[in-house]
Amino acid sequence: MAFKTDGSVHYSGIKNEGKTADVLTEQNIFGCKVETRGGTKFKEDMVAGELKLSAKDKKKLSTGSFDWINTSKVSDIFGDHFDSFKQKVSKIREMDIDDRVIYLSSTRKEFADTCSAGFDYLSKQQVCDLIVDSISDGIDWVFVNDKENNVLYQFNPEDHPAVKIAQTCDVVKFTGRGKGSRKVIFVKDGVEYDYGIRLRITCNNGVTAFLGLSKSNNNSQIVIKLQQDSVHKLVKQWINCTTISY
């Protein structure tokens, strides 16, 4: 399949996958209309015929990150690791609001410590499977939108170097001091490889929601996030991307 890279049409203000779909459609990248997919039931953000596409927006490639996965389906990963914490939270939620507030600080610390210990709970195989599945499973093409320079970077997710080395590495190491955040380092034949993969264990609505103290959310869920740091290196150094100007 031939991909246009001449940037013959200019599009301003791409803000989401819907606008990315418009660019791909107008430039006839896939020879058909690209349609968006919404909601949590779809891993893909867009489809082009039978092809499933992922869209990642970046205001600036050299700063920040984007998520490969953000899911509350963690029971298969952590087993009973968070059970004790959940039981304590349930008991606190039965108290009056004034009493619950007293436990906020200690609950926040316990949650952070439990998240930190969760990294030790994970096996190498679990981490590698999570990386491969989150990045490449069920997605045909990834598009990273460099909004600063009006360029889409397109690549096959199976070409992500983290996917390749996760399938062959000897060891996976975690680095970093954040309670719920670790950088993933792959080790193969004694050599360490860093491809900007970060694993986060956290919650979606904060500890106040766990205790029923949030005005905006009734509860909170434990989530695991796989994030991509160093996005500029990913699309300019680690993968040979197709570029689409708009």
Buried (B, 14 or more C-beta within 10 A) or exposed (E): EEEBBEBEEEBEEBEEBBBBBBBBBBBEBBEBBBEBBEEEEEBBBBBBEEBBBBBBBBEEBEEEBBBBBBBEEBEEBBEEBBEEBEEBBEEBBEBEEEEBEEBBEEBBEBBBEBBBEBBEBBEBEBBBBBBBBBBBEEBBBBBBBBBEEBBBBBBBBEBBBBBBBBEEBEEBBBEBEEBBBBBBBBBEEEEEBBBBBBBBBBBBBBBBBBBBBBEEBEBBBBBBBBBBBBBBBBBBEBBEBBBBBB
